[in-house]
């Protein structure tokens, strides 16, 4: 993967070395190139234009070919769109019911599309806000990758691909610039170490500093086997070479203590031990041999977790306080349970205050947010389980009450600790924090985040762009993946409308191509995609709101039951259109966002719309339960409503609160951006889209 492909997608920048010699690029070439990328929604900055003008014709052509290919893939313009009705949306709205029925019946029998002459369409009448591509450099790119590696939270599969590509391309000096002295989040450390080893760029000396516990080593074995480094799913460990076995055992031998930590994942260690053969190295790694013996032979061993569970069972509050103070992170995670277990909450708060400084920033932020909202009573509590699948669990809110005094004390304690911690960082000067950042969540877990044109944190709310019509689109292809044919693939795009109380209003899908109540229309159901296939849905916002609709859940259903991860390609997105009848049906310059659908599930919910507030709620989630009947919108109403209610009421730590804490600790807050030395905003300075920078420099 070319580093410009990564740099462009992540930061909107490219590296271009200034040309030397007399052969300068003609203005006609530059103008033609910029006109072409303008149709995709992009343009060059003045800095980039100046450097591009110094290139020879041959160098410019090579740069342009790569750039145009990357931009097309980013917005979804790298494929051909041929909907069932080429004059969508007017054609579907005007066609007779009988014609729509017969066309669908013909397509289901033959897998061929009905033949229509494509009508002349008006030129595009929507003005797009062009995204500026700026000039970058290798040093800045390496900082970007280093920030990603230093994230204090989990990173996505796309993040890992980008890190791996950067490591593969880096020479020794560049590698030193990319690799930090410490990788705080151990899942990331395991992946980076495995990547270095895969590309023969590291040994025990280089990676050993990143591994402190037995679980760290287990994660490395998982990463080295292309498994789940979060350890949420079982891993099929590969057969390690003798040198690799010695490296893993050597790392494990250096950790202390190891037996209790290994018991957390006992069965996995037993299976890994069958591959590592620690008995062959019992003299070289005696502690490893002893620990594996305890696990294999089920010898008695008292663990910290077992002692905590026993104390909770018998209500031994003072024992619990003594135990949990030994492990502050576990104390923070058990704080609500402990406060519910005693009336003497003030002693729990005092004890936690003594160790709060040792709790990580992500956990403190979540504890602060939890207790600040502890007395709110939403219908559902939402959890995002660890793992690579984009899942969410929602359960009824049944937590018993805790005294308001205890909750407020915990909130103040967390805030004081965080401000003290942030005050040790470099000063920010006068700082402006945009209040709109309250709608954007702090990136804690990006493990299962999908690749997108603009990636956000689940639950974040993005204002809709101008325009009355939102056009959803999806594209997919059947074929061969890892040597296995997919067979026929039918992906259905649907939009379900609900009122403000989440009562069903209507849906638009292959079973209901158009609404008789308001302006909503589907482009027609395509059931096979040997050359790729697409579907569109247009929703006219004012007409739906006037009818009483508020929420729209956009969903994709794999009718033929293949999980999305087994398809050659599948993506979805949306455009905002003021004049939906103008231009082509797919106009790249109007694409607001495009998201790759790659989860190991058959139902995807990329976004939810709140039409009254005119916001897009970023969900990037999947339903995992099988429907009772066909996999379509009708068979999944219960799950869709549950996800909708959960995501629209979700209240997680937001970026406004995080950045305001930094402002208090490291500078002084000012009301306007023109007064500020440092800006945190939706559209300037540090924005919600600078996820790698936020994870590395502000969630510290």
Secondary structure by P-SEA (a helix, b strand, c coil): ccaaaaaaacccbbbbccccccccccaaaaaaaaaaaaaacccccaaaaaaaaaccaaaaaaaaaaaaaaaaaaacccbbbbccccccaaaaacccaaaaaaaaaaaaacccccccccccccccccccbbbbbbbbcaaaaaaaaaaaaaccccccaaaaaaaaaaaaaccaaaaaaacccccccaaaaaaaaaaaaaaccccccccccccccaaaaaaaaaaaaccccccccccccccccaaaaaaaaaaaaaccccaaaaaaaaaaaaaaaaaacccccccccaaaaaaaaaaaaccccccaaaaaaaaaaacaaaaaaaaaaacaaaaaaaaaaaaaacccaaaaaaaaaaccccccaaaaaaaaaaaaaccccccccccccccccbbbbbbccccccccaaaaaaaaaaaaaaaaaaaaacccccbbbbbcccccccccccccccccccccccccbbbbbccccbbbbbccccccccccccccbbbbbbbbbbbccccccccccccccccccccbbbbcccccccccccbbbbbbbcaaaaaacccbbbbbcccccccccccccccccbbbbbcccccccccccccccbbbbbbccccccccccccccccbbbbccccccccccccccccccaaaaaaaaaaaaacccccaaaaaaaaaaccbbbbcccccccccccccccccccaaaaaaccccc
